[in-house]
Amino acid sequence: MSISHIEIFNAGLPLKRPFRIAIGETSVTETIFVRVHTDDGLYGLGEANLFRPVVGETREAALANARDLAQWLIGRDPLDIDGCVAGMRAFLPNNATIRSAFDMALYDLLGKTAQLPLYAVLAGPRREIVTDNTVGIDTPETMAAHALEFRERGFTAVKVKLGAGVAEDVARIAAIRDVLGPDIAIRIDANQGWDRVDALQALRRLSAFDIQYCEQPVAAWDFEGLAAARSLGAIPIMADEALFDEHDAMRLVTTRACDYFNIKLAKSGGIHVALKINALAEATGIKCMVGCMTETRLGLTAAAHLVSSRGNIVFADLDGADMLREDPVVGGMVYGEGGRIMVPDAPGLGADLDAGFIAGLECETIGRNAE
């Protein structure tokens, strides 16, 4: 089996409402889909969801890189995922998000070839997953209203974006805890929005509101500041933007900088490296979460298979598709009541793109079957 041709699709999907975090705001999610075809007539699908403030990739750059990656992959064995991923990392070492789409497609092909769902290919069980839902930065009153909406939908955990001023952030959490009551878990994410001094002050003050953990309170490069936030002991610390690959994971472990890891396929370059991060975390006693950008249910289905397959992944933040106005995915993971997610049992990802939706996208084909 070899890769015969690859289709690259360019998509912009509007959100239900603008979404603001400490380092950026978006109202349209920029996504590139890839469809990797083999000479056996199979294809695998992948998604690269681009959020420039985190991953540093624009849509224009990602499309150009997708063409180059596709050219590199033509003729290669898609089941040699280790070799393909190693080659893609060497070819484009700093472009994890676009690589993640091709990685995802290769794993989809692996599952389809084996006639097994991806969680089984990864040697894990099919288990129910529960995701939180996220409140973007706004006024305390608006954020509290959004949090209450999630509670009324049955969510047992709410993630709250912060990092826009310590006093304002405390007011935001006070308002949200007031409407949620004591039984709903609150997780906070500063997205690098505080400096070291503000982070320590904010964590002390916010600890009064029974916070489950805080993601990335300081800049991604500030491992010492992250370790100081953890040493404070006020709220458990989760690394997010500081963690792209297994090398970052090793540095976080050796500097004792965090309590948890947030693995995202868009940061790790896909499933192959995500598995390495989780293995290192498990070996060193660190539990993980799998998070997301604002992917469709295609990319989130890949993430959900990963969560299902690994017991060390104890948290899920896979709410991105719930923020989209349009759902272009057929099959795939399904949102149930209260944030419950069940992964599909079909071969590979068990997800595809709606034919009408994909027919309306800008598409380029690379390979010998290209027109």
ChimeraX attribute file (.defattr): number of C-alpha atoms within 10 A of each C-alpha:
attribute: neighborCount
match mode: 1-to-1
recipient: residues
	/A:1	13
	/A:2	16
	/A:3	24
	/A:4	22
	/A:5	22
	/A:6	29
	/A:7	19
	/A:8	22
	/A:9	21
	/A:10	19
	/A:11	20
	/A:12	14
	/A:13	18
	/A:14	16
	/A:15	19
	/A:16	13
	/A:17	13
	/A:18	13
	/A:19	20
	/A:20	16
	/A:21	22
	/A:22	19
	/A:23	14
	/A:24	12
	/A:25	14
	/A:26	15
	/A:27	16
	/A:28	18
	/A:29	21
	/A:30	20
	/A:31	26
	/A:32	22
	/A:33	26
	/A:34	27
	/A:35	22
	/A:36	29
	/A:37	24
	/A:38	21
	/A:39	12
	/A:40	11
	/A:41	9
	/A:42	15
	/A:43	22
	/A:44	27
	/A:45	28
	/A:46	29
	/A:47	31
	/A:48	31
	/A:49	29
	/A:50	24
	/A:51	21
	/A:52	14
	/A:53	15
	/A:54	17
	/A:55	18
	/A:56	14
	/A:57	20
	/A:58	13
	/A:59	20
	/A:60	10
	/A:61	12
	/A:62	23
	/A:63	19
	/A:64	11
	/A:65	18
	/A:66	26
	/A:67	17
	/A:68	15
	/A:69	20
	/A:70	22
	/A:71	14
	/A:72	15
	/A:73	23
	/A:74	20
	/A:75	17
	/A:76	15
	/A:77	16
	/A:78	24
	/A:79	17
	/A:80	12
	/A:81	15
	/A:82	12
	/A:83	13
	/A:84	19
	/A:85	21
	/A:86	13
	/A:87	15
	/A:88	22
	/A:89	15
	/A:90	10
	/A:91	14
	/A:92	14
	/A:93	12
	/A:94	16
	/A:95	22
	/A:96	24
	/A:97	28
	/A:98	33
	/A:99	28
	/A:100	28
	/A:101	29
	/A:102	30
	/A:103	29
	/A:104	29
	/A:105	27
	/A:106	30
	/A:107	27
	/A:108	28
	/A:109	25
	/A:110	24
	/A:111	24
	/A:112	21
	/A:113	15
	/A:114	14
	/A:115	14
	/A:116	19
	/A:117	23
	/A:118	32
	/A:119	26
	/A:120	20
	/A:121	20
	/A:122	18
	/A:123	11
	/A:124	16
	/A:125	15
	/A:126	19
	/A:127	17
	/A:128	12
	/A:129	21
	/A:130	22
	/A:131	24
	/A:132	22
	/A:133	25
	/A:134	26
	/A:135	22
	/A:136	22
	/A:137	22
	/A:138	19
	/A:139	14
	/A:140	18
	/A:141	13
	/A:142	16
	/A:143	21
	/A:144	23
	/A:145	17
	/A:146	19
	/A:147	27
	/A:148	20
	/A:149	14
	/A:150	21
	/A:151	19
	/A:152	12
	/A:153	12
	/A:154	15
	/A:155	21
	/A:156	20
	/A:157	24
	/A:158	24
	/A:159	23
	/A:160	24
	/A:161	27
	/A:162	29
	/A:163	25
	/A:164	18
	/A:165	14
	/A:166	20
	/A:167	12
	/A:168	15
	/A:169	24
	/A:170	20
	/A:171	16
	/A:172	22
	/A:173	21
	/A:174	16
	/A:175	19
	/A:176	25
	/A:177	21
	/A:178	12
	/A:179	15
	/A:180	22
	/A:181	11
	/A:182	11
	/A:183	10
	/A:184	16
	/A:185	19
	/A:186	24
	/A:187	20
	/A:188	27
	/A:189	24
	/A:190	23
	/A:191	26
	/A:192	25
	/A:193	22
	/A:194	22
	/A:195	14
	/A:196	19
	/A:197	11
	/A:198	17
	/A:199	23
	/A:200	24
	/A:201	14
	/A:202	20
	/A:203	24
	/A:204	15
	/A:205	15
	/A:206	21
	/A:207	16
	/A:208	12
	/A:209	15
	/A:210	16
	/A:211	19
	/A:212	15
	/A:213	21
	/A:214	30
	/A:215	26
	/A:216	28
	/A:217	32
	/A:218	28
	/A:219	18
	/A:220	17
	/A:221	12
	/A:222	17
	/A:223	19
	/A:224	15
	/A:225	20
	/A:226	28
	/A:227	18
	/A:228	17
	/A:229	27
	/A:230	22
	/A:231	16
	/A:232	13
	/A:233	13
	/A:234	20
	/A:235	23
	/A:236	19
	/A:237	27
	/A:238	27
	/A:239	29
	/A:240	25
	/A:241	23
	/A:242	24
	/A:243	24
	/A:244	24
	/A:245	21
	/A:246	19
	/A:247	13
	/A:248	15
	/A:249	20
	/A:250	16
	/A:251	14
	/A:252	23
	/A:253	18
	/A:254	10
	/A:255	12
	/A:256	16
	/A:257	22
	/A:258	24
	/A:259	20
	/A:260	24
	/A:261	27
	/A:262	26
	/A:263	31
	/A:264	27
	/A:265	32
	/A:266	30
	/A:267	30
	/A:268	23
	/A:269	28
	/A:270	32
	/A:271	25
	/A:272	18
	/A:273	22
	/A:274	23
	/A:275	18
	/A:276	16
	/A:277	24
	/A:278	25
	/A:279	16
	/A:280	17
	/A:281	22
	/A:282	16
	/A:283	10
	/A:284	12
	/A:285	13
	/A:286	18
	/A:287	19
	/A:288	25
	/A:289	22
	/A:290	23
	/A:291	26
	/A:292	23
	/A:293	22
	/A:294	26
	/A:295	25
	/A:296	26
	/A:297	29
	/A:298	27
	/A:299	34
	/A:300	30
	/A:301	25
	/A:302	29
	/A:303	28
	/A:304	32
	/A:305	30
	/A:306	23
	/A:307	27
	/A:308	26
	/A:309	19
	/A:310	20
	/A:311	15
	/A:312	18
	/A:313	22
	/A:314	15
	/A:315	19
	/A:316	24
	/A:317	26
	/A:318	30
	/A:319	22
	/A:320	20
	/A:321	22
	/A:322	19
	/A:323	21
	/A:324	21
	/A:325	13
	/A:326	14
	/A:327	16
	/A:328	18
	/A:329	19
	/A:330	14
	/A:331	18
	/A:332	23
	/A:333	25
	/A:334	15
	/A:335	19
	/A:336	13
	/A:337	11
	/A:338	18
	/A:339	23
	/A:340	17
	/A:341	21
	/A:342	19
	/A:343	29
	/A:344	21
	/A:345	18
	/A:346	16
	/A:347	21
	/A:348	29
	/A:349	35
	/A:350	23
	/A:351	25
	/A:352	17
	/A:353	19
	/A:354	13
	/A:355	11
	/A:356	9
	/A:357	13
	/A:358	16
	/A:359	11
	/A:360	11
	/A:361	14
	/A:362	10
	/A:363	15
	/A:364	15
	/A:365	18
	/A:366	21
	/A:367	18
	/A:368	12
	/A:369	10
	/A:370	11
	/A:371	7
